[in-house]
Amino acid sequence: MKLTRHNGRSGKHGTYNPRHNDRRFDVENSEHIDAERARQNVYWDCYRGFTTHDFRENSEQPDFSFEEIERMYYYEHYADHVNAQNARNEKTRHIERNRTVDDLLKNNKTCPEESIYQIGTMEESVPPETLALIVSEFYEEFENRFGSHIHILDWALHLDEGTPHIHERHVFDCENRYGELCPQQEKALEELGIPLPKPEQPKGKHNNRKQTFDAVCRIILFDVAKRHGLHLEQEPSYGGRDYLEKQDYILMKQKEQLATQEQKLEELTLKIEDVETLLEDVSGAAYDKAVEVVTDKVREQTQLEDMEVIEKYRKSVVSPNAKNSPEVVKIANTLLSRVREKLQQSAEKVLKKVQAVLLKPEVKQAGKEQIKNKARKSIKEKLAQGKLDADRENRVRWEREGRIAPTRKQDMEL
């Protein structure tokens, strides 16, 4: 299985809103979310700790959304910086630069970063409690190493989609040159001693401390998973939140299409179960060779149609017009490969059964007798046809030489 940790702050609709994470919307209208299982989700925030759906409905304590929690945190920790900076702007007569704490939450440089954790796919994944335990231990190590400058604000364990996964949001901060605490990622990582991937080269988009930080987080996460007996695929993969939010729904639709193809595969393989029909097909050729040739033909025809369907579907997935992410393409190719393998395995099993029956001594002997009878008939027919051809050629030659009277065309045709 693959362990996924994806990070991001914004998409095509702006900065990510935590309403998706704590399900502060009508889940009944979301076709990729099971509304009943949504009641089993687990939530955590930096002010209240763990909460659940039942807590929201039954607790006498006030209920706060993740959006409100993050706003409270930002006002508590960064309002002094915002006010001081606005005062400096006014002093230098640049009040157009003034902003509010809410502006920090909306800016993709200063808003919380979101990470999504998942182990496996819809086809195979770890139990939710295992995922929660692994990520919780990761957060503990995360806090010990980076807690002075990186703060986890909230996270949610989702059990209402195809695969259990966790959405977690955190903020990077450190003091600026005025001694004010404010959100700033690169400076916070520098304060933590995180080096550049390539220290000898200038800092930039492809050489920044966040790259090193994410690599360290992956190592910690894999170490925790290994302590729990999981040996996961180590190769990293990349994708955006839009893909991750819809991943399980897309996989579900792909699974339905592949299930239809698998059903068609079963129907095709059943068509060659009738051994007697195959025996009739091979009886007109040399026996051993006939078994080999016919079974190869059966394999080809049995697989051809489904192979064409699979290949057509694969091309539609990898086509640039489909606009699928590399991860969707990779998953689709994996699933299609499994169907192709099942097709080949099913056909091979039936073909081996067919060959075993055809090669039984009593069946093989009967087949040889049929071949001999057909061969005799074929030889007699060829000899007869050869005699007619020879007689016709002799007659034409003799007429040309004048040795016999010419034969009428009608007689020649007869």
URZIDA-V390432 format. One record per pair of residues at least 4 apart in sequence whose C-alpha atoms are under 8 Angstrom apart, sorted by sequence separation. I is the first residue (numbers start at 1). GAP is how many residues later the second one is. If there is no record, write none. Layout:
# URZIDA-V390432
i	gap
I	GAP
I	GAP
This chain:
# URZIDA-V390432
i	gap
10	4
11	4
18	4
19	4
20	4
23	4
26	4
34	4
35	4
37	4
44	4
45	4
51	4
52	4
53	4
54	4
55	4
64	4
65	4
66	4
67	4
68	4
69	4
70	4
71	4
72	4
73	4
74	4
75	4
78	4
79	4
80	4
81	4
82	4
83	4
84	4
85	4
86	4
87	4
88	4
89	4
90	4
94	4
99	4
100	4
101	4
102	4
103	4
106	4
107	4
120	4
121	4
126	4
127	4
128	4
129	4
130	4
131	4
132	4
133	4
134	4
135	4
136	4
137	4
138	4
139	4
140	4
141	4
142	4
143	4
146	4
147	4
159	4
160	4
175	4
176	4
184	4
185	4
186	4
187	4
188	4
189	4
190	4
195	4
203	4
204	4
207	4
208	4
209	4
210	4
211	4
212	4
213	4
214	4
215	4
216	4
217	4
218	4
219	4
220	4
221	4
222	4
223	4
224	4
225	4
226	4
239	4
240	4
241	4
242	4
243	4
244	4
246	4
247	4
248	4
249	4
250	4
251	4
252	4
253	4
254	4
255	4
256	4
257	4
258	4
259	4
260	4
261	4
262	4
263	4
264	4
265	4
266	4
267	4
268	4
269	4
274	4
275	4
276	4
277	4
278	4
279	4
280	4
283	4
285	4
286	4
287	4
288	4
289	4
290	4
291	4
292	4
293	4
294	4
295	4
296	4
297	4
298	4
299	4
300	4
301	4
302	4
303	4
304	4
305	4
306	4
307	4
308	4
309	4
310	4
311	4
312	4
313	4
314	4
315	4
318	4
319	4
320	4
324	4
325	4
326	4
327	4
328	4
329	4
330	4
331	4
332	4
333	4
334	4
335	4
336	4
337	4
338	4
339	4
340	4
341	4
342	4
343	4
344	4
345	4
346	4
347	4
348	4
349	4
350	4
351	4
352	4
353	4
354	4
355	4
356	4
359	4
360	4
361	4
362	4
363	4
364	4
365	4
366	4
367	4
368	4
369	4
370	4
371	4
372	4
373	4
374	4
375	4
376	4
377	4
378	4
379	4
380	4
381	4
382	4
383	4
384	4
385	4
386	4
387	4
388	4
389	4
390	4
391	4
392	4
393	4
394	4
395	4
396	4
397	4
398	4
399	4
407	4
408	4
409	4
410	4
10	5
11	5
19	5
20	5
28	5
33	5
44	5
45	5
51	5
54	5
64	5
74	5
89	5
90	5
99	5
105	5
106	5
120	5
126	5
142	5
143	5
159	5
175	5
176	5
189	5
190	5
202	5
203	5
225	5
226	5
239	5
282	5
285	5
317	5
324	5
358	5
359	5
398	5
399	5
407	5
9	6
10	6
19	6
27	6
28	6
44	6
89	6
104	6
105	6
119	6
120	6
158	6
159	6
174	6
175	6
176	6
201	6
225	6
272	6
316	6
318	6
357	6
358	6
398	6
399	6
9	7
27	7
28	7
43	7
44	7
56	7
104	7
105	7
119	7
143	7
157	7
158	7
174	7
175	7
196	7
283	7
317	7
399	7
27	8
42	8
43	8
89	8
143	8
157	8
158	8
173	8
174	8
282	8
42	9
43	9
86	9
89	9
157	9
158	9
173	9
174	9
198	9
282	9
42	10
156	10
157	10
173	10
174	10
197	10
222	10
41	11
42	11
86	11
155	11
156	11
172	11
173	11
196	11
197	11
318	11
40	12
41	12
86	12
119	12
155	12
156	12
171	12
172	12
173	12
196	12
197	12
282	12
317	12
39	13
40	13
85	13
86	13
118	13
155	13
172	13
174	13
196	13
281	13
39	14
154	14
155	14
171	14
173	14
174	14
195	14
197	14
39	15
153	15
154	15
173	15
194	15
196	15
197	15
317	15
152	16
153	16
154	16
172	16
196	16
82	17
152	17
153	17
172	17
174	17
195	17
82	18
117	18
152	18
153	18
194	18
314	18
82	19
151	19
152	19
190	19
194	19
314	19
150	20
151	20
189	20
392	20
22	21
45	21
150	21
151	21
189	21
47	22
79	22
150	22
186	22
314	22
46	23
78	23
149	23
150	23
186	23
45	24
149	24
186	24
189	24
132	25
149	25
185	25
75	26
272	26
310	26
74	27
310	30
71	31
74	31
128	31
131	33
269	33
307	33
71	34
131	34
132	34
268	34
128	36
127	37
128	37
125	38
150	38
125	39
149	39
122	40
149	40
303	40
24	41
121	41
122	41
265	41
303	41
121	42
149	42
264	42
22	43
120	43
149	43
22	44
303	44
21	45
118	45
119	45
261	45
302	45
19	46
118	46
119	46
146	46
19	47
118	47
18	48
19	48
117	48
118	48
261	48
299	48
18	49
116	49
117	49
261	49
299	49
17	50
116	50
117	50
116	51
115	52
116	52
299	52
114	53
115	53
114	54
115	54
114	55
113	56
114	56
295	56
112	57
113	57
112	58
113	58
112	59
295	59
111	60
112	60
295	60
110	61
291	64
291	67
111	72
110	73
110	74
109	75
110	75
142	75
278	76
258	77
262	77
269	77
273	77
287	77
254	78
258	78
261	78
265	78
269	78
272	78
141	79
275	79
279	79
73	80
287	80
247	81
258	81
262	81
269	81
273	81
287	81
138	82
243	82
275	82
286	82
70	83
138	83
69	84
283	84
287	84
163	85
283	85
286	85
135	86
138	86
162	86
239	86
284	86
285	86
134	87
137	87
161	87
162	87
239	87
283	87
284	87
66	88
161	88
238	88
239	88
283	88
238	89
134	90
162	90
237	90
284	90
15	91
134	91
14	92
15	92
15	93
14	94
134	94
15	96
10	98
16	98
9	99
81	99
80	100
81	100
80	101
81	101
9	102
9	103
78	103
9	104
77	104
78	104
8	105
9	105
77	105
78	105
7	106
8	106
46	106
7	107
8	107
46	107
7	108
45	108
46	108
6	109
7	109
45	109
5	110
6	110
44	110
45	110
5	111
6	111
43	111
44	111
4	112
5	112
43	112
44	112
4	113
5	113
43	113
3	114
4	114
42	114
43	114
3	115
4	115
41	115
42	115
3	116
41	116
42	116
2	117
3	117
41	117
1	118
2	118
41	118
1	119
2	119
40	119
41	119
1	120
38	120
40	120
38	121
37	122
38	122
1	123
37	123
1	124
36	124
35	125
34	126
122	126
33	127
34	127
121	127
33	128
32	129
122	129
32	130
122	130
21	134
22	134
21	135
21	146
5	213
32	214
32	216
32	217
31	218
3	229
1	230
2	230
3	230
11	230
1	231
2	231
3	231
11	231
1	232
2	232
4	232
6	232
8	232
4	233
6	233
7	233
8	233
6	234
7	234
6	235
